[in-house]
């Protein structure tokens, strides 16, 4: 009987994990940036610094108004390189950031740029940010589904282990 306690506890924990992950997958809101849920900031560029992490290229946009708080994540797929590469010191830009972060702009260390325009040229659009967010959500759902599958397999193993008769010694 004692040997069935551990599989029972594991099964209960995995079942709870399964339910939580299922709810997260089913009810996770889809993030879509629009002009209604972003705030426009006007800024003067001081410099743009590239950071590379594995295959992802990101940029920190230093500005007179916001310092080093503005950044573009995974810029390879998001920006119009023809215009972005011309950004330089003293250039005026208009950026959109999530409005949920705007109220904390003085307190947080970085704020993602979801759209950028300079002199009438789109450097980065809301559409490109939304496509990127959709890909991220898709990857998260796939990861969640894999975790769900592993959880189901562990629960099945535990149920089989709990229901199997204990080993009997033969005299």
C-alpha positions as CSV (number, residue, x, y, z in Angstrom):
1,X,0.0,0.0,0.0
2,X,2.9,2.3,0.8
3,X,4.3,1.9,-2.7
4,X,1.1,3.3,-4.2
5,X,1.2,6.6,-2.3
6,X,4.0,8.1,-4.4
7,X,2.4,7.3,-7.8
8,X,-0.9,8.7,-6.4
9,X,0.7,12.0,-5.4
10,X,2.5,12.2,-8.8
11,X,-0.7,11.6,-10.6
12,X,-2.6,14.3,-8.6
13,X,0.2,16.9,-9.2
14,X,0.3,16.0,-12.9
15,X,-3.5,16.3,-13.2
16,X,-3.4,19.7,-11.6
17,X,-0.6,20.7,-13.9
18,X,-2.6,19.4,-16.8
19,X,-5.7,21.4,-15.9
20,X,-3.7,24.6,-15.3
21,X,-1.8,24.3,-18.7
22,X,-5.1,23.5,-20.5
23,X,-6.7,26.6,-19.1
24,X,-3.7,28.7,-20.0
25,X,-3.8,27.4,-23.6
26,X,-7.5,27.8,-24.0
27,X,-7.9,31.2,-22.4
28,X,-4.7,33.0,-23.2
29,X,-5.5,36.3,-24.8
30,X,-4.2,37.0,-28.2
31,X,-2.1,40.1,-28.1
32,X,-2.8,42.5,-31.0
33,X,-1.3,45.9,-31.1
34,X,-3.5,48.7,-32.5
35,X,-3.5,52.5,-32.2
36,X,-6.1,52.1,-29.4
37,X,-3.8,50.1,-27.1
38,X,-0.5,51.9,-27.9
39,X,0.9,55.3,-27.0
40,X,2.8,57.5,-29.5
41,X,6.1,59.0,-28.3
42,X,8.2,61.5,-30.2
43,X,11.9,61.3,-29.6
44,X,15.3,62.4,-30.8
45,X,17.8,59.6,-31.5
46,X,21.2,59.8,-29.8
47,X,22.4,56.4,-31.0
48,X,21.2,52.9,-31.8
49,X,23.0,49.9,-30.4
50,X,22.7,46.4,-31.7
51,X,22.7,43.4,-29.3
52,X,22.9,39.8,-30.7
53,X,21.7,36.8,-28.7
54,X,22.0,33.6,-30.7
55,X,20.1,34.2,-33.9
56,X,18.1,37.1,-32.6
57,X,19.2,40.7,-33.3
58,X,17.7,43.4,-31.0
59,X,18.4,47.1,-30.8
60,X,18.4,49.5,-28.0
61,X,17.4,53.0,-29.2
62,X,19.0,55.7,-27.1
63,X,17.0,58.9,-27.2
64,X,17.3,62.4,-25.5
65,X,13.9,62.0,-24.0
66,X,13.9,58.4,-22.7
67,X,17.5,57.4,-22.5
68,X,18.1,53.7,-23.1
69,X,14.6,52.5,-22.3
70,X,13.3,51.9,-25.9
71,X,14.2,48.7,-27.6
72,X,13.2,46.6,-30.6
73,X,13.2,42.8,-29.9
74,X,14.1,40.4,-32.7
75,X,14.6,43.2,-35.2
76,X,15.6,40.9,-38.1
77,X,12.0,40.2,-38.9
78,X,10.4,43.4,-37.7
79,X,12.1,46.3,-39.2
80,X,12.5,47.9,-42.6
81,X,16.3,47.7,-42.9
82,X,16.5,50.3,-45.7
83,X,15.2,53.0,-43.4
84,X,16.5,51.6,-40.1
85,X,20.1,51.6,-41.2
86,X,19.9,55.4,-41.9
87,X,18.8,56.3,-38.3
88,X,21.4,58.5,-36.7
89,X,22.1,61.1,-34.0
90,X,19.6,64.0,-33.9
91,X,17.0,62.3,-36.1
92,X,13.4,62.6,-34.9
93,X,11.3,59.5,-34.7
94,X,7.8,58.6,-33.7
95,X,7.4,55.3,-31.9
96,X,4.4,53.4,-30.6
97,X,4.8,51.5,-27.3
98,X,2.1,49.4,-25.4
99,X,-0.1,51.7,-23.4
100,X,0.1,49.3,-20.5
101,X,3.8,50.1,-20.1
102,X,3.6,53.8,-20.7
103,X,2.4,54.6,-17.2
104,X,5.5,52.8,-15.9
105,X,8.0,54.2,-18.3
106,X,10.0,56.0,-15.6
107,X,10.1,52.9,-13.4
108,X,11.0,50.1,-15.9
109,X,14.3,49.5,-17.4
110,X,13.1,48.9,-21.0
111,X,10.0,49.3,-23.1
112,X,9.4,47.5,-26.4
113,X,8.8,49.6,-29.5
114,X,5.9,48.1,-31.5
115,X,6.0,50.6,-34.4
116,X,8.5,53.3,-35.5
117,X,8.3,56.0,-38.1
118,X,10.7,58.7,-39.2
119,X,10.1,61.5,-41.7
120,X,7.1,59.7,-43.1
121,X,8.9,56.4,-43.6
122,X,7.7,53.3,-41.7
123,X,10.7,51.8,-40.0
124,X,8.6,49.2,-38.2
125,X,4.9,48.7,-38.5
126,X,2.2,47.4,-36.1
127,X,1.5,44.7,-38.6
128,X,5.0,43.3,-38.3
129,X,4.8,43.4,-34.5
130,X,1.5,41.6,-34.6
131,X,2.8,38.9,-36.9
132,X,5.8,38.4,-34.5
133,X,3.5,38.2,-31.5
134,X,1.3,35.7,-33.3
135,X,4.4,33.5,-33.9
136,X,5.4,33.7,-30.3
137,X,1.9,32.7,-29.2
138,X,2.0,29.8,-31.6
139,X,5.2,28.6,-30.1
140,X,3.9,28.9,-26.6
141,X,0.8,26.8,-27.6
142,X,3.0,24.1,-29.1
143,X,5.2,24.0,-25.9
144,X,2.0,23.8,-23.8
145,X,0.6,21.0,-25.9
146,X,3.9,19.0,-25.5
147,X,3.8,19.6,-21.7
148,X,0.1,18.4,-21.8
149,X,1.2,15.2,-23.6
150,X,4.0,14.5,-21.1
151,X,1.6,15.1,-18.3
152,X,-1.0,12.7,-19.7
153,X,1.7,10.0,-20.2
154,X,2.9,10.4,-16.6
155,X,-0.7,10.2,-15.3
156,X,-1.3,7.0,-17.3
157,X,1.9,5.5,-16.0
158,X,0.8,6.4,-12.4
159,X,-2.7,4.9,-12.9
160,X,-1.2,1.7,-14.3
161,X,1.3,1.6,-11.4
162,X,-1.4,2.2,-8.8
163,X,-3.8,-0.4,-10.2
164,X,-1.2,-3.1,-10.8
165,X,-1.2,-5.7,-8.0
166,X,1.8,-5.5,-5.7
167,X,4.6,-8.0,-5.9
168,X,4.0,-11.1,-3.8
169,X,6.7,-13.1,-2.3
170,X,6.7,-16.8,-2.9
171,X,7.6,-19.1,0.0
